[in-house]
Amino acid sequence: MFATGSWVVRAITNPAYSLDCAPERLGNNKWSPQVTIYHDEKERTFKRALFARALAFETPQEAADAARALGERWLAENERQ
């Protein structure tokens, strides 16, 4: 899904939130999923940060896709529309 450019996307699970899916660089040219969730209706206030450092991907795009999945799942389990 991610190619280049901004890592910030609107959440599909709950459109009141945005997900900053910027991956974290690990050693050995690997990337880890990292997502920061913001509540847009409250002046983009910080809601939650999730990291999956146990997962490593070859490209930042793969890690960003995994980060988005983590964020969407967290929203589905914790935030109702």
N, C-alpha and C positions, 0 to 999 in steps of 0.2 A: 504494500500500500504506500509506504513512504518512499519517496525517491530522493529528493534533495530539498533544501529550504527549511521552512519552519517545521518544528516538531509539535506545534500546538494545534489541537483539533477539538472540535465540539464533540461532546460525548453523545453517542447514539442512545445509550440506555436511559439517560436523563439529560435532555438538552439544556438544563439550567447549569450544567457543569462543563468545564473545558479541561482537557488533559494535555499536559506538557510531557511529551513522551521522549524527551532528549535522552539518548542512551549514555551509559557510563563506560568510559574506556578502561579495559582491564589490561593486564600485561599480555605479552605474546600476541599482540594484534587481535585481540578478542574484545567483544562488546557485551555489556550486561544491560538488561532491561531496567529502566528507572522511570517512574511516572509520578508527576505531581498533579494533584486534583485541585481545581479551583472552582468555587461557587460563584458563577458570573452574576447572578441576580443580587448578590450582596457585595457589589463593587469588587468583584474578582478576589474574594477573600480566600486565603489558603484553607484547604479542607484536610488533605491527607497526602502523604508521600509514601510510595511503595517501592521497594527495591527487591530484585531477585538476583543477587550476586552469585548464587549457586548455578545460575544459567549463563552460558557463554555462547555467543554467536559470532559468525565469521564477519558479518557486516553490521554497520550501525543501523541500517534499514531493517534488518531482521530483528535486532534488539528493540527497535522502536515499535515494530508490529507487536512483539510480545508484550511490551510495556502497555500498549493500548488495550490489549486483551486483559491484562491484569487490572487496569483501571476500570474498564467496562464491567468486569466481574465484581470488583469491589463495590461499584455503584449499584449494581443489581442486587447485591446482598445487603447493602447498608443504607441506601438512600431511596426513598419512595418518591415518585413524581407527584 
